[in-house]
């Protein structure tokens, strides 16, 4: 718990420094939100003195108060918080026994267990956010955690989580405002929302439930109870989706139905020889389309594209939607060559060309034959691998991208950061420690048997940023050390996030006692982080999860 307490205190220390600056003018509402956040987090991570002080501050400030406070007014009011910060050891010494233990971290017994669901956590408090992320990860959930509501909203539409954990106090947006934006899709996809808030009065709870929240937990809360609630919510959704036949966004079949049909046809092929082909289809550029227009327009486009494919398929074909722009097609009685010919014909159809904006979107596909003794997970792995290295919509015969002059192609390449379908994913290892670099490179090279990767290694941020390879029209996954000479990891991350190109997914490496680094990495937009020393098995599991996410974003 010490790690999360330090994160909490570091975050508050920075906030107090800004509030108590000589020329600062702080609104009463901002002060109330700070006290509200302290109350919710301090009790959860076992800081009773901070919790008591937050209650006093909540009686001092009003939620909708209009007062403005300057330095002289705030200094006596926030004096107790300042004292608590000064009494805190924000850089604890790691003992020899702790170093021995962390140098060979134990692998959680559940590391190889399948993920039990995806949970999106949106909370403005980094200490609590980190605690929930780490605990849910230990329970084998795939966790998407952010302090930024806009990033949380993007992840919600891209990844379609099994549960959303939403705080009501967020930067730049009220939690209820965010809930209103996702309410309709949550209802259609049975995605439960849990509201967590330090305001537990009847009015707040009633508004949460009336806007569609499935659950409400008052901060501070017991962590074991929180985890139990999450398991119940995600389990309930899995059971509901298994009963559904159709996906509500696209009108395609649901994934559980596709998987059951795949199993059934494989069993039939054991009794009598039949051809079975399995197709993966990916609508590239959907994220950019959603950013340019909105998510409702993106869902409408998905439904229209799905209708074009369904109209060209046979009655016995199983057309299913997984998430975002990813579809799968099961075709019993057809060879891989026949399926390929069919899909190419659909991609060249006038109906599809009328829907797809060729300057920002492309469609790629992969086809694999299925036999009775092929493991179902291998079927998905094989077709997903093809999606990374097959050309589909970029061949000249395809009207979706043909008929464009060479000059127009150059302009479109410059204006759109979407990578080519046949390009490998670029994986950069950036670390100044030669031993760590060597270990990471060897571990990542093992993944080349499963993924189409272009791996490069750099000694620091300056070397990486100086290489034109880092800034081309491609998809990137960075394993980035925070502490390096010349240009460190935080500066690299900051520069990349300030660029128009959003095709960077970043796994930040920090020291085991580098709580400040974790805080900065999350704020700067790191997609995940790991503390050194780390388990290679856990690293590979994290990288695989990020590779899956990157594949979805293409």
C-alpha positions, 0 to 999 in steps of 0.5 A: 500500500506504501507505493500508492500512498506515495503516489497520492502524496506526490500528486497532492504535493504538486497540486498544493505547490500550484495552489499556493503560488504567490500569484495563484487565484484558486476557485472555491469549486476547485478547492472543493473538488480537491478535498472531495478527491482526498476524502475518496482516496485517503480512506481507501489507501489507509491514510486516516489523518488525510481523510479527517482533514478532507472532512474539515475542508469539505465543511469549509468549501462549497461544491458550487461556491463562487469565492476566489482565494489567493495565496494569503487566504489559502495558506492558513486553510491548507496549512494542515495539508502542507504539514502532512506533506512535510512529515511524509517520506516521499522517497523511501529507502528500499531495504536489502531484503526488499531488493533481494525479493524484488530482483527475482519477482515471483510470478503470480499463479494466475499469470498464465490464466486467460483474461477474465474480462476488460475493465476501463477505469477512469479516475483523476487520482493517480494513486487510486488509479494505479492501485485499482489497475494493479489489483485488477491486473493481478485478478487477470483482468485486462485493464485500461486505466486513465485520468483523462476522460477523452482518452477513456471515451476513445478506449471505450469505443475502440475496445468495448470493455466488459465493465467501466469504473467511473469517478464523478470528479474528472478533469474538464468533465463531470463524470455524469457528462461522460456517462451520458455519452456512453449510456446508449451503447452501454445499454445496447451492449450490456456494458455495466458501469460502476460509479465510484465517488466520495459523494454518497448522498441519496441525490448522487446515488439516485442520479447515477442509477437513473443515468444507467449505472449498474453499481455505485461504491462510495469512496473510501471503499474496501478493495476486496469488496470492490474486486468482488463487485467487478467480478460479479458485473463482468461475469453477468455481462459474459453470461448475457452476451453468450445468450445474444445471437446478434451484435446490436451495432452492426447486425452481425452475429455475436462472437460467442455464436460464431465460436459455437458454430466453429466448434460445431462445423469442426466436429462435423468435419471429423465425421465427413470431410468438408472444406471450412474457411475462416476469414478475418476482416479489418476496417482500417482507419475507423479511429481516425474516422471517429475522431473526425466525425463522431462515434455515432457516425462510426457505428452507422458506417460499421452497420452499413459496411456489415450490411454490404457483406451480409448481402453478398454471403450465403445463408449458411455463412456466419458473419460476426462482429468482434469489436471496433472495425474487426469482423470474422466470417466462417464459411463451411463448404468453401475453400480458402481460395473460394473465400478469397475470391468472394471477399475480393469481389465484395471489396470491389463492389460499388456498394462498398466503394460508396461507403468507404472514404478512401482517403482515410480508410482501407479494408484488409482481410486474411483467410485460413483453412480450418480442419477438425484438429485445429485448435480454435485459438490457433484459427484466430491467431493465424488469421489475425497474423495475416491481417498484419501482413496481407495486402487487401484494399491497397491493390490497384484493382480495388476501387476503394483505393484505385483511381487516385493520381500519384500526386493525390496519393502523396498528399493523402499519405502526408495527411493521414497517419494510418499505416499500410496494411502490409507493413510490419508493426515497428517495435522500438526498445529504448534503454541505456542499460546494455544488459537490459537492451540485450535481454529485451531484444532477445525476448521480443525476437521470440515474438517474431514467430507470431507477429510481423515485427520490425524491431530496433534498439536504441541507447537513449531517446535522442538516438531514437528521435534522430532516426527517421524510422520513428516518424513514418506512416506506421504503427509503433510499440515502444518499450521506453525506459524513463531514466536515460542520458541526453533525452530521457523517456519522459521527454520522448513520450511528451514529444510523441504525444504532442505530434499529430501522429497518434500511432504510438503505443508506449510501455514505460519502464520505471524504477521500483521506487520511482513513484514520481516516474509512475505519476509522470508516465500516466499523466503524459499518456503512457499506455502501460508501465512496469517497474524494474526489475521485472519478470520476463513472463510478465513483460511478454504478457504485457507486450502481447496485450499491447500488440492486441490493442495496436492490432485493433487500432490499425 
